[in-house]
């Protein structure tokens, strides 16, 4: 009886030790998630709003996004994104997922619904100056965002 109990305990221990661990965030990703919350505008000449990002949800752990049975990416949160250089049909903004790189130096956006659901939207280099300011850069432009208070 003791042998059977020992074997059962050993098997349970081995199975629990072999379970894949759900990956969390790196410290850099956690820092970005803590800092970038709320609504931000990028301006042209400090007057006209050029782009808008509203971070509407930060996920506690990365959220696996899949298309039917295929894993696509791990999303870190949800947002609204509007860029006035590139007209957006319908409502004038895109509902999207956002993803930080492991070192939080880049940020990618993916469509969250509509015809382009879960497709890649844009990729930017990211520089966070503070809770109130961050910069997104690509090969065409630099967008300096300020928090809307």
Secondary structure, 3 states (H helix, E strand, C coil): CHHHHHHHHHHHHHHHHHCCCCCCCCHHHHHHHHHCCEEEEEEECCCEEEEEEEEEEEEEEEEEEEECCEEEEEEEEEEEEEECCCCCCCCCCEEEEEEECCCCCEEEEEECCCCCCCCEEEEEEEEECCCCEEEEECCCCEEEEEECC
